[in-house]
Amino acid sequence: MEPNCQFRTFTFQTSTSQNGTPLMSAAHAETVVDFNIQPDTRRFSQGSASRNAIMAAAREEIRRSGWRGFDLQSALNHVKAPTAQIEEYWPSTACLVVDAVLDVLETPVISDHHPLNEQLARLIDPVVDMARSGSDAILMRSALLAAADEADANKLFRAHINDHFKRPLKQVLATARAKKEIRQLYDVDMAMEILFGPLWHRLIVLRAPFPESTSINAVTGLMDHLRG
C-alpha cells in the first residue's frame, strides 16, 4: 500500500550580516514530508458501486441478454455506477463481460494421488459444471464470444486459461511422463485442444447442454492421444 504522504517544498528568505550591515540575501528551499494528506474522494460519489457489485450486475445482464445483446447501461443503472468507474476497472465492455464470468469460474483442484484420467477430468470439471446449467452456460458462451470479438478481452481470457488450466495440465502431463504413463513426446497445446475443444464446440456451435458423457469423452480422447 502506498504511504499516505507527499513532499512539499517551501521557499524563504535568509540574509547574512557583519556588524549589523546586510551583506547578502538569498532564497532557500527546503522539502518536508506531509503525512496528513487526505485521499481524493471527488472522483466517484459515495454511492459508487464496488468492482464486485458491477461484475455481479454484469452477470445478471449477461444471463438476460447474452453477449450480443449485452446492455452496459442497464448493468450500470442497476448498481448506480458511473461510466467513468467502468473505465477505471476495464478497458472495454468485452473485458468486463469476460472478467465477470471468469470471476465465478471455479479453479480446478487436482492431486497427483489420483489416477491420470481422474486428474484430467477434474481439470475440466469447472467448465463442465458451469455449462450444465442453462443460465450459467450463457455466461460461459458469452465470455467465449466476447473474447473472440475483442483483443483485450481475448488476452484476459487466454491469461486466465493459461494460469488456471493450461499450467496445471503441463504439471499433470509432466508427472505422468515421469511415471511412464504416457509417451515421452507430446504437444501441450494439442492436449488443450483435445480436452477443451469439444466443450467450446458444444457451447458455441451446438448451443446444447452438456450430457454426463461430455467429460468422459474428452478425457478418453486425450488419454488415447497421449498413449498412442
N, C-alpha and C positions, 0 to 999 in steps of 0.2 A: 504494500500500500504506500502511495506517495505521501511524504510528510506534508502536514497542513501548514506550510510556511512559504515565505517568499523573501527575496532580497530587496531592500530599499536603499537608495543612495541619497545622502543628504550633503548639501554644499554649504559651507560657511566661510566667513572672512577671518583671517588671522593677521596679526601685524607684529613686527619686532621694533624695538626702540633702543636708543642709547642715551642715557642721561635725560630721559623724557622727550627726546626728539625722535619722531617716527622716521624709520629708515626704509621699511618695505612693507607692503601689504599684498597678501596673496589669497586666492581661493583654494580651499582644500575640500576634498570629497571623501566621505567615509561610508562604507557599506555595512549595514547591520541586517540581521535576520529577524523578520517579524513573524512570530508564531501565532498571531491572533487573526489570521486571515479567515474570513467567512466564506463558505462554499457559494458558488454562483447558482442560485436557485431560480433565476429568471428564465432559463431556457425552456423548462416544462412547468406546467401548472402543478399544484399539489395533487390534483386528481389524475395525473398521468398514470397510465397503466404500466405494470411491470412487463418485462420481456416474456415471462412465463404466461401472464394473462393474455398477452397479444397472441402468443402461439396457440393457446387454448381456443381463443376466439377464431383463429385461422383454421384450426382443425374442424370446428363446427361448420364454418363456411365451406370447407372442402367437402365435408360429408353431404351438405345440401346441394352444392353446385359442381363439385369436381374441379379439376384444374382449368379446363377450358372455359368454364363459366364462373370462375372464382371472382368474387366482388370484394376487392380490398377495402373499399369504403364501408361496406356492410360490416366487415370484421372490425374495423376501427371504431365505428359507431357503437358497437356492442360493448366495448371497453373504454369508450370515450378517450381514445388515443389520437393525438395529432399526427399528421403525415410526417412531420419532421422527426418524430420519435421513431417511426419505422425506418427512416433513412439513417438514423443513428445506429440501428442494430443490423440492418440488412441492406446490401447494395441494390437489391431488386425484389420485386414481388415473388418471383420464382424462388429466390433464395429463402424467403420467409416460408413459403409452402414446403420446400424440401426440409428446412430446419425444423419446422413444426411437426412433420411426420417422423423424422429421424429421432426427435426428442422422445417419442413414445415407442420406438422400436427397441425391443429388449436386446441386450448384449448376450451372445451365446455363452453358455457355461460348459466348458469341456474339461474332462480329466483323462489323462493318459492311462488311467487304470481301467477304462472301459475299452471294449473291442473297437477296432478301427471303424467298422460300419456304424456303430453307435455314436462314435465321436463325430463322424461326418453328418449323421442325422441331427445331432444336437447343434451342429454348426448352422444348419438351415432352418431349424425349428422356429426361431423368432419370426422369420419372413413367412413361413408356412402358417404359423398360428395367427398372424395378423391378416393374412389373405383369406383365411377360412371364414371370417366374419364379414358380412356384406358391407357394413359401413366402414370397417377398417380396411377392407380390400380397396375401397375407393381412395382411402388415404394413401396406400402403397402405390396404387396405379397413378395417382396424381403426382406423387413425388417422382416417379419414373418419367412421366411425361414432362414435368417442369424441368427436370434435369436434362432431358433431351432437347428442350427448347431454348435453353439459355446457358451461356458459357459459365458464368459464375456459379449458377446452381449446379451445373454439371461437376465443377471442381469440388463443391461442397459435398455432393452425393458420393463421388468417387473417393474422396478422402475418408469419408465415414466407412464406406465398404472396405477400403483397404485396411484401415486401422482395426475394425471390429470383426471382419470376416476373412479377408484375404491373408492377413498376417497370422491369425490363428491356424488357418488352413496350411500355411507354409510350415508351421511348427508341427502340426499333426502329421503331415506327409514326411517331414524330415525324420521324425521319430519312427514312423512306420518303415521308412527305408533303412534306418539303422538296425531295425529288428528283422529286416529282410522279409517284411510282409508285402512289399510292393517292389516293382522293378526299380533299378537304380536310376534310370533316366526318365524324367517326366517333365511336363510343362505346367507350371502352376497356373498360368493364365488359362490354359486349356481345361485344367481341372475346375477352375472357377466357372467357366462357360458350361461345362457338363453338369455341374452341380446346381448353378443358379439359372442357367439359360431356360430350362423348362418352366421355372417359376415365373420369369419375366414374360415368356411366351404366353403362358396361361392368363396372366394378369392383363397384358396389353392386347394381344391378338384375339384370344378366345373370350376374354372378359367373363371367365367362368370361375365358379368356386373351386377350391382345391379339394379333391377327394382324399380319402385316407391313404391311397396308394401313391400320392404325389411324392412324398418324402422317400418312400421305399424305392420307387423307380429311379429317382435322381441319384440316390446313393448307390444302388445296384449298377447303374450305368457308369458311374465314376470308378467303382471297385473293379469292374470288368476292364475298363481302360487302363487302370494302374497295374493290373496283374497280367494284362495281355502281352 
